[in-house]
Amino acid sequence: MHKQYNSIYGHHIKQFIAMKRKLGFKFTTRAAILFLFYRAAEKTEEANPCITRELAQRWSKKKPNE
């Protein structure tokens, strides 16, 4: 299943995951972590490709299952 990455970081995340997999890494757990980052960025509707304090805090906030 391919995830859709539509935030400002989506293209970069997809390229990075593809590169790692072409190098022979399974890259499943870390791809899932990057997807969580993507979702945090999507919720803040980031318009510039820079990581703001708000985005970093949203991404690093503990989830209910942690």
VOVEXMAR-446299 format. One line per field, with one value per residue (C-alpha): residue number from 1; residue in one letter; x, y, z. Coordinates in nm, 3 decimals. Example, Ala and Ser with C-alpha at 12.3 -4.5 7.8 and 13.67 -1.06 7.14 Angstrom:
VOVEXMAR-446299
nr = 1:2
rest = A:S
c1 = 1.230:1.367
c2 = -0.450:-0.106
c3 = 0.780:0.714
//
This chain:
VOVEXMAR-446299
nr = 1:2:3:4:5:6:7:8:9:10:11:12:13:14:15:16:17:18:19:20:21:22:23:24:25:26:27:28:29:30:31:32:33:34:35:36:37:38:39:40:41:42:43:44:45:46:47:48:49:50:51:52:53:54:55:56:57:58:59:60:61:62:63:64:65:66
rest = M:H:K:Q:Y:N:S:I:Y:G:H:H:I:K:Q:F:I:A:M:K:R:K:L:G:F:K:F:T:T:R:A:A:I:L:F:L:F:Y:R:A:A:E:K:T:E:E:A:N:P:C:I:T:R:E:L:A:Q:R:W:S:K:K:K:P:N:E
c1 = 0.000:0.137:0.067:-0.024:0.209:0.053:0.212:0.501:0.738:0.562:0.784:1.101:0.974:0.879:1.218:1.405:1.211:1.260:1.634:1.671:1.478:1.686:1.994:1.853:1.700:1.350:1.289:0.943:0.960:1.137:0.901:0.613:0.786:0.827:0.458:0.378:0.593:0.410:0.072:0.188:0.301:-0.025:-0.228:-0.037:-0.072:0.292:0.353:0.732:0.968:1.117:1.052:0.887:0.876:0.501:0.554:0.836:0.626:0.321:0.531:0.714:0.403:0.332:0.054:-0.216:-0.055:0.295
c2 = 0.000:0.338:0.630:0.969:1.252:1.587:1.831:2.061:1.782:1.503:1.503:1.500:1.220:1.003:1.060:0.978:0.655:0.551:0.618:0.410:0.121:0.134:0.105:-0.222:-0.114:-0.237:0.100:0.017:0.135:0.458:0.517:0.492:0.748:0.982:0.936:1.059:1.364:1.417:1.403:1.657:1.889:1.841:1.940:2.266:2.335:2.436:2.657:2.686:2.389:2.474:2.298:2.538:2.501:2.432:2.152:1.994:2.005:1.858:1.576:1.495:1.502:1.163:0.968:0.793:0.453:0.562
c3 = 0.000:-0.100:0.127:-0.014:0.087:-0.001:0.244:0.160:0.271:0.081:-0.226:-0.016:0.208:-0.091:-0.254:0.067:0.124:-0.239:-0.216:0.102:-0.050:-0.370:-0.151:-0.019:0.312:0.399:0.563:0.698:1.060:0.975:0.683:0.932:1.156:0.858:0.782:1.135:1.066:0.739:0.916:1.175:0.894:0.709:1.016:1.058:0.684:0.657:0.353:0.379:0.390:0.727:1.056:1.297:1.673:1.654:1.401:1.604:1.922:1.747:1.601:1.924:2.143:2.299:2.139:2.347:2.287:2.397
//
